[in-house]
Amino acid sequence: MLRMRWGQRLINSAHRWGYYLSMYSGLRAVRNRITGSSLNLDAKLEALSGTSISSEDLGDWTLRIHPRVRPSSASAEGRFGVFSLRKQSSGVGGLIYSFFCSTSHFGGGHVEIAFFEKDGEVTYYGIRNIASANAHRLGLKTLSSYFRLSRSGEDALVLRFVSRSLEENGFAIKHATAHDCINFTVDNRLLPRGREQKVRRSLHRKYQKLYLVINNDSA
């Protein structure tokens, strides 16, 4: 039994480091773009890809929208995708900013939002400031802090920002339950060993709060 546990830990560790390598090298983004190239979303939604969106709080951004493969754990109906947001003026060196955006799921996002859509309704189920998180993972805490968009409430601020553009184009907005968010997005093999439950509890609190905020906004 002990040998089996150690064997599984080694497999998970190899999977985690392989994942990080593919992420920082951009291979993950290439793979996701290839697998998503044969998929589609609502035509009105796809028409928004490449448009500029702005707010007083967050500035000017370019919005890209990528179809993605349905998560293996997802039972929800609809088509799945990712909103990818990139600043039009980053305020840091272009190569540095481009590198950290290239570590996102589709290779161009400062912030990414996972969603599924059906019959004109968009449901969020994941959000991450990719640039900040991946700079922090490399120990670049000053840069990671610079990539943050707000000292608090960043996720809700970004979701509300994107929601305004979607609602202006006729889409209804919802947020998935915390249980579904974790079920769709969390790969236990990528969680830090010994901290799995702590991370899952933290994510549950995050998504439960967003579920209440976004769904109350849309009520």
FIMARKE-800453 format. One record per residue (C-alpha): residue number from 1; residue in one letter; z, x negated, y negated. Coordinates in Angstrom, 1 decimal. Each point is the difference from the previous one (the first is absolute). Layout:
BEGIN
<pos->NUM	code->A	Z->Z	X->X	Y->Y>
...
***
This chain:
BEGIN
<pos->1	code->M	Z->0.0	X->0.0	Y->0.0>
<pos->2	code->L	Z->0.9	X->-2.8	Y->-2.4>
<pos->3	code->R	Z->-3.3	X->-1.8	Y->0.8>
<pos->4	code->M	Z->-1.9	X->3.3	Y->-0.7>
<pos->5	code->R	Z->1.7	X->0.4	Y->-3.4>
<pos->6	code->W	Z->-0.8	X->-3.6	Y->-1.0>
<pos->7	code->G	Z->-3.6	X->0.5	Y->1.2>
<pos->8	code->Q	Z->-0.3	X->3.1	Y->-2.2>
<pos->9	code->R	Z->1.5	X->-1.8	Y->-3.0>
<pos->10	code->L	Z->-2.6	X->-2.8	Y->0.4>
<pos->11	code->I	Z->-2.8	X->2.5	Y->0.2>
<pos->12	code->N	Z->1.2	X->1.8	Y->-3.1>
<pos->13	code->S	Z->0.5	X->-3.3	Y->-1.9>
<pos->14	code->A	Z->-3.6	X->-1.1	Y->0.9>
<pos->15	code->H	Z->-1.3	X->3.4	Y->-1.0>
<pos->16	code->R	Z->1.9	X->-0.2	Y->-3.4>
<pos->17	code->W	Z->-1.3	X->-3.5	Y->-0.8>
<pos->18	code->G	Z->-3.5	X->0.9	Y->1.0>
<pos->19	code->Y	Z->0.2	X->3.1	Y->-2.2>
<pos->20	code->Y	Z->1.1	X->-2.1	Y->-3.0>
<pos->21	code->L	Z->-2.8	X->-2.5	Y->0.6>
<pos->22	code->S	Z->-2.6	X->2.7	Y->0.0>
<pos->23	code->M	Z->1.5	X->1.6	Y->-3.1>
<pos->24	code->Y	Z->0.2	X->-3.2	Y->-2.1>
<pos->25	code->S	Z->-3.4	X->-1.2	Y->1.2>
<pos->26	code->G	Z->-1.7	X->3.3	Y->-0.9>
<pos->27	code->L	Z->-1.1	X->0.6	Y->3.6>
<pos->28	code->R	Z->2.0	X->3.2	Y->0.2>
<pos->29	code->A	Z->-1.8	X->1.4	Y->-3.0>
<pos->30	code->V	Z->-3.4	X->-1.0	Y->1.5>
<pos->31	code->R	Z->0.9	X->1.7	Y->3.3>
<pos->32	code->N	Z->1.2	X->3.2	Y->-1.8>
<pos->33	code->R	Z->-3.2	X->0.2	Y->-2.1>
<pos->34	code->I	Z->-2.1	X->-0.3	Y->3.1>
<pos->35	code->T	Z->1.9	X->2.6	Y->2.0>
<pos->36	code->G	Z->0.0	X->2.4	Y->-3.0>
<pos->37	code->S	Z->-3.7	X->-0.4	Y->-0.8>
<pos->38	code->S	Z->-1.0	X->2.7	Y->2.5>
<pos->39	code->L	Z->2.7	X->2.5	Y->-1.3>
<pos->40	code->N	Z->-0.1	X->2.4	Y->-2.9>
<pos->41	code->L	Z->2.2	X->2.0	Y->-2.3>
<pos->42	code->D	Z->-0.5	X->3.1	Y->-2.1>
<pos->43	code->A	Z->-3.1	X->-0.6	Y->-2.1>
<pos->44	code->K	Z->1.8	X->0.9	Y->-3.3>
<pos->45	code->L	Z->2.7	X->-2.6	Y->1.0>
<pos->46	code->E	Z->-2.5	X->-2.7	Y->0.8>
<pos->47	code->A	Z->-1.7	X->0.6	Y->-3.3>
<pos->48	code->L	Z->3.2	X->-1.1	Y->-1.8>
<pos->49	code->S	Z->-0.1	X->-3.5	Y->1.6>
<pos->50	code->G	Z->-0.8	X->-2.6	Y->-2.6>
<pos->51	code->T	Z->1.2	X->2.1	Y->-2.9>
<pos->52	code->S	Z->2.4	X->-1.2	Y->-2.7>
<pos->53	code->I	Z->3.3	X->1.7	Y->-0.4>
<pos->54	code->S	Z->2.5	X->-0.6	Y->-2.8>
<pos->55	code->S	Z->3.5	X->0.9	Y->-1.1>
<pos->56	code->E	Z->2.3	X->-1.1	Y->-2.9>
<pos->57	code->D	Z->2.6	X->-1.3	Y->2.5>
<pos->58	code->L	Z->-2.2	X->-1.8	Y->2.4>
<pos->59	code->G	Z->-3.1	X->-1.0	Y->-2.0>
<pos->60	code->D	Z->-3.6	X->-0.1	Y->1.3>
<pos->61	code->W	Z->-0.9	X->-0.1	Y->3.7>
<pos->62	code->T	Z->-3.0	X->0.2	Y->2.3>
<pos->63	code->L	Z->0.4	X->2.4	Y->2.8>
<pos->64	code->R	Z->-1.7	X->-0.6	Y->3.4>
<pos->65	code->I	Z->0.2	X->2.4	Y->2.9>
<pos->66	code->H	Z->-0.5	X->-1.2	Y->3.6>
<pos->67	code->P	Z->-0.2	X->2.1	Y->3.1>
<pos->68	code->R	Z->2.1	X->-1.3	Y->2.8>
<pos->69	code->V	Z->0.6	X->0.5	Y->3.7>
<pos->70	code->R	Z->2.5	X->2.7	Y->0.9>
<pos->71	code->P	Z->3.4	X->-1.6	Y->0.9>
<pos->72	code->S	Z->0.6	X->0.1	Y->3.7>
<pos->73	code->S	Z->3.2	X->1.9	Y->-0.5>
<pos->74	code->A	Z->-1.4	X->2.6	Y->-2.3>
<pos->75	code->S	Z->-0.3	X->3.6	Y->1.1>
<pos->76	code->A	Z->-0.8	X->1.4	Y->-3.4>
<pos->77	code->E	Z->-3.5	X->1.4	Y->-0.5>
<pos->78	code->G	Z->-2.3	X->-1.3	Y->-2.6>
<pos->79	code->R	Z->-1.7	X->-3.2	Y->-1.0>
<pos->80	code->F	Z->1.9	X->-3.1	Y->-0.8>
<pos->81	code->G	Z->-0.5	X->-2.5	Y->-2.8>
<pos->82	code->V	Z->1.6	X->-2.5	Y->-2.5>
<pos->83	code->F	Z->0.0	X->0.1	Y->-3.8>
<pos->84	code->S	Z->-0.3	X->-3.5	Y->-1.3>
<pos->85	code->L	Z->1.0	X->-0.8	Y->-3.6>
<pos->86	code->R	Z->-0.8	X->-3.2	Y->-1.8>
<pos->87	code->K	Z->0.9	X->-0.8	Y->-3.6>
<pos->88	code->Q	Z->-3.0	X->-0.5	Y->-2.4>
<pos->89	code->S	Z->2.0	X->-2.7	Y->-1.8>
<pos->90	code->S	Z->2.5	X->-1.7	Y->2.2>
<pos->91	code->G	Z->1.6	X->-2.4	Y->-2.5>
<pos->92	code->V	Z->0.1	X->-2.8	Y->2.5>
<pos->93	code->G	Z->-2.6	X->-2.5	Y->1.2>
<pos->94	code->G	Z->-3.0	X->1.8	Y->1.4>
<pos->95	code->L	Z->-0.1	X->-2.0	Y->3.2>
<pos->96	code->I	Z->3.8	X->0.6	Y->0.6>
<pos->97	code->Y	Z->-0.4	X->3.7	Y->-0.6>
<pos->98	code->S	Z->-3.1	X->0.2	Y->2.2>
<pos->99	code->F	Z->1.7	X->-1.8	Y->2.8>
<pos->100	code->F	Z->3.0	X->2.3	Y->0.2>
<pos->101	code->C	Z->-2.2	X->3.1	Y->-0.3>
<pos->102	code->S	Z->-2.1	X->-1.4	Y->2.8>
<pos->103	code->T	Z->3.1	X->0.2	Y->2.3>
<pos->104	code->S	Z->-0.1	X->3.8	Y->-0.2>
<pos->105	code->H	Z->-1.2	X->2.2	Y->2.8>
<pos->106	code->F	Z->-3.5	X->0.2	Y->-1.5>
<pos->107	code->G	Z->-0.1	X->-3.2	Y->-2.0>
<pos->108	code->G	Z->0.2	X->1.2	Y->-3.6>
<pos->109	code->G	Z->3.2	X->1.8	Y->-0.6>
<pos->110	code->H	Z->3.0	X->-0.9	Y->-2.2>
<pos->111	code->V	Z->1.6	X->3.3	Y->1.2>
<pos->112	code->E	Z->-1.2	X->2.0	Y->3.0>
<pos->113	code->I	Z->0.8	X->3.6	Y->0.9>
<pos->114	code->A	Z->-0.6	X->1.4	Y->3.5>
<pos->115	code->F	Z->-1.0	X->3.7	Y->0.2>
<pos->116	code->F	Z->-1.8	X->2.6	Y->2.1>
<pos->117	code->E	Z->-2.0	X->2.9	Y->-1.4>
<pos->118	code->K	Z->-1.1	X->3.4	Y->1.2>
<pos->119	code->D	Z->-1.6	X->2.9	Y->-1.7>
<pos->120	code->G	Z->0.6	X->-1.4	Y->-3.5>
<pos->121	code->E	Z->3.6	X->-1.0	Y->0.5>
<pos->122	code->V	Z->1.1	X->-3.6	Y->-0.1>
<pos->123	code->T	Z->3.2	X->-1.0	Y->1.7>
<pos->124	code->Y	Z->1.6	X->-3.4	Y->-0.7>
<pos->125	code->Y	Z->1.8	X->-1.8	Y->2.9>
<pos->126	code->G	Z->0.3	X->-3.6	Y->-1.2>
<pos->127	code->I	Z->0.1	X->-2.1	Y->-3.1>
<pos->128	code->R	Z->0.5	X->-3.7	Y->-0.5>
<pos->129	code->N	Z->-0.4	X->-2.5	Y->-2.9>
<pos->130	code->I	Z->-1.9	X->-2.5	Y->2.1>
<pos->131	code->A	Z->-0.3	X->-2.7	Y->-2.6>
<pos->132	code->S	Z->3.7	X->0.0	Y->-0.7>
<pos->133	code->A	Z->1.1	X->0.2	Y->3.6>
<pos->134	code->N	Z->-2.3	X->-2.8	Y->1.3>
<pos->135	code->A	Z->0.9	X->-2.3	Y->-2.9>
<pos->136	code->H	Z->3.7	X->0.6	Y->0.9>
<pos->137	code->R	Z->-0.6	X->-0.7	Y->3.7>
<pos->138	code->L	Z->-1.3	X->-3.5	Y->-1.0>
<pos->139	code->G	Z->3.1	X->-0.6	Y->-2.1>
<pos->140	code->L	Z->-1.8	X->0.4	Y->-3.3>
<pos->141	code->K	Z->2.8	X->2.2	Y->-1.5>
<pos->142	code->T	Z->-1.0	X->-0.5	Y->-3.7>
<pos->143	code->L	Z->-3.6	X->1.0	Y->0.8>
<pos->144	code->S	Z->1.1	X->2.9	Y->2.2>
<pos->145	code->S	Z->2.2	X->1.3	Y->-2.9>
<pos->146	code->Y	Z->-3.0	X->-0.3	Y->-2.4>
<pos->147	code->F	Z->-2.1	X->2.1	Y->2.4>
<pos->148	code->R	Z->2.6	X->2.8	Y->-0.1>
<pos->149	code->L	Z->-1.1	X->2.9	Y->-2.1>
<pos->150	code->S	Z->3.5	X->1.4	Y->-0.8>
<pos->151	code->R	Z->3.6	X->-1.1	Y->0.4>
<pos->152	code->S	Z->0.8	X->3.3	Y->1.8>
<pos->153	code->G	Z->-1.8	X->3.0	Y->1.3>
<pos->154	code->E	Z->-3.3	X->-1.9	Y->0.3>
<pos->155	code->D	Z->-1.3	X->1.9	Y->3.0>
<pos->156	code->A	Z->0.5	X->3.5	Y->-1.5>
<pos->157	code->L	Z->-1.6	X->-1.3	Y->-3.3>
<pos->158	code->V	Z->-3.1	X->-1.1	Y->1.8>
<pos->159	code->L	Z->-0.3	X->3.1	Y->2.2>
<pos->160	code->R	Z->0.3	X->2.2	Y->-3.1>
<pos->161	code->F	Z->-2.6	X->-2.1	Y->-1.8>
<pos->162	code->V	Z->-2.5	X->0.4	Y->2.9>
<pos->163	code->S	Z->0.8	X->3.6	Y->0.5>
<pos->164	code->R	Z->-1.0	X->0.9	Y->-3.6>
<pos->165	code->S	Z->-3.5	X->-1.3	Y->0.6>
<pos->166	code->L	Z->-0.3	X->1.8	Y->3.4>
<pos->167	code->E	Z->1.3	X->3.3	Y->-1.4>
<pos->168	code->E	Z->-2.5	X->-0.3	Y->-2.9>
<pos->169	code->N	Z->-2.7	X->-0.1	Y->2.6>
<pos->170	code->G	Z->1.2	X->3.1	Y->1.9>
<pos->171	code->F	Z->2.2	X->-1.5	Y->2.7>
<pos->172	code->A	Z->3.4	X->1.3	Y->1.0>
<pos->173	code->I	Z->2.7	X->-2.6	Y->0.6>
<pos->174	code->K	Z->2.8	X->-0.3	Y->2.6>
<pos->175	code->H	Z->2.2	X->-2.7	Y->1.5>
<pos->176	code->A	Z->0.6	X->-0.3	Y->3.7>
<pos->177	code->T	Z->3.6	X->0.2	Y->1.4>
<pos->178	code->A	Z->1.9	X->-3.2	Y->0.3>
<pos->179	code->H	Z->-0.2	X->0.3	Y->3.8>
<pos->180	code->D	Z->-3.8	X->0.2	Y->-0.1>
<pos->181	code->C	Z->-0.3	X->-2.9	Y->-2.5>
<pos->182	code->I	Z->2.0	X->-2.3	Y->2.3>
<pos->183	code->N	Z->-1.8	X->1.2	Y->3.1>
<pos->184	code->F	Z->-3.4	X->-0.6	Y->-1.6>
<pos->185	code->T	Z->0.7	X->-3.4	Y->-1.7>
<pos->186	code->V	Z->2.6	X->-1.9	Y->1.9>
<pos->187	code->D	Z->-0.8	X->-2.5	Y->2.7>
<pos->188	code->N	Z->3.3	X->-1.0	Y->1.6>
<pos->189	code->R	Z->-1.6	X->-3.4	Y->1.1>
<pos->190	code->L	Z->-0.3	X->-0.9	Y->-3.7>
<pos->191	code->L	Z->3.6	X->0.7	Y->-1.0>
<pos->192	code->P	Z->2.4	X->-2.9	Y->-0.4>
<pos->193	code->R	Z->1.9	X->-0.6	Y->3.3>
<pos->194	code->G	Z->3.5	X->1.4	Y->-0.2>
<pos->195	code->R	Z->-0.7	X->2.0	Y->-3.1>
<pos->196	code->E	Z->-2.2	X->2.7	Y->1.4>
<pos->197	code->Q	Z->2.4	X->2.9	Y->-0.5>
<pos->198	code->K	Z->1.0	X->-1.1	Y->-3.5>
<pos->199	code->V	Z->-3.7	X->-0.2	Y->-1.0>
<pos->200	code->R	Z->-0.7	X->3.4	Y->1.4>
<pos->201	code->R	Z->3.0	X->1.6	Y->-1.7>
<pos->202	code->S	Z->-1.1	X->-1.5	Y->-3.3>
<pos->203	code->L	Z->-3.6	X->1.3	Y->0.4>
<pos->204	code->H	Z->1.4	X->3.4	Y->0.9>
<pos->205	code->R	Z->2.0	X->0.2	Y->-3.2>
<pos->206	code->K	Z->-3.1	X->-1.2	Y->-2.0>
<pos->207	code->Y	Z->-2.3	X->2.6	Y->1.5>
<pos->208	code->Q	Z->2.5	X->2.8	Y->0.0>
<pos->209	code->K	Z->0.4	X->-0.5	Y->-3.8>
<pos->210	code->L	Z->-3.8	X->-0.1	Y->-0.5>
<pos->211	code->Y	Z->-0.4	X->3.1	Y->2.1>
<pos->212	code->L	Z->2.4	X->2.0	Y->-2.2>
<pos->213	code->V	Z->-1.4	X->-1.4	Y->-3.3>
<pos->214	code->I	Z->-3.7	X->0.5	Y->0.7>
<pos->215	code->N	Z->0.3	X->3.3	Y->1.8>
<pos->216	code->N	Z->2.2	X->1.4	Y->-2.8>
<pos->217	code->D	Z->-2.5	X->-1.2	Y->-2.6>
<pos->218	code->S	Z->-2.8	X->1.8	Y->1.9>
<pos->219	code->A	Z->2.0	X->3.2	Y->0.6>
***
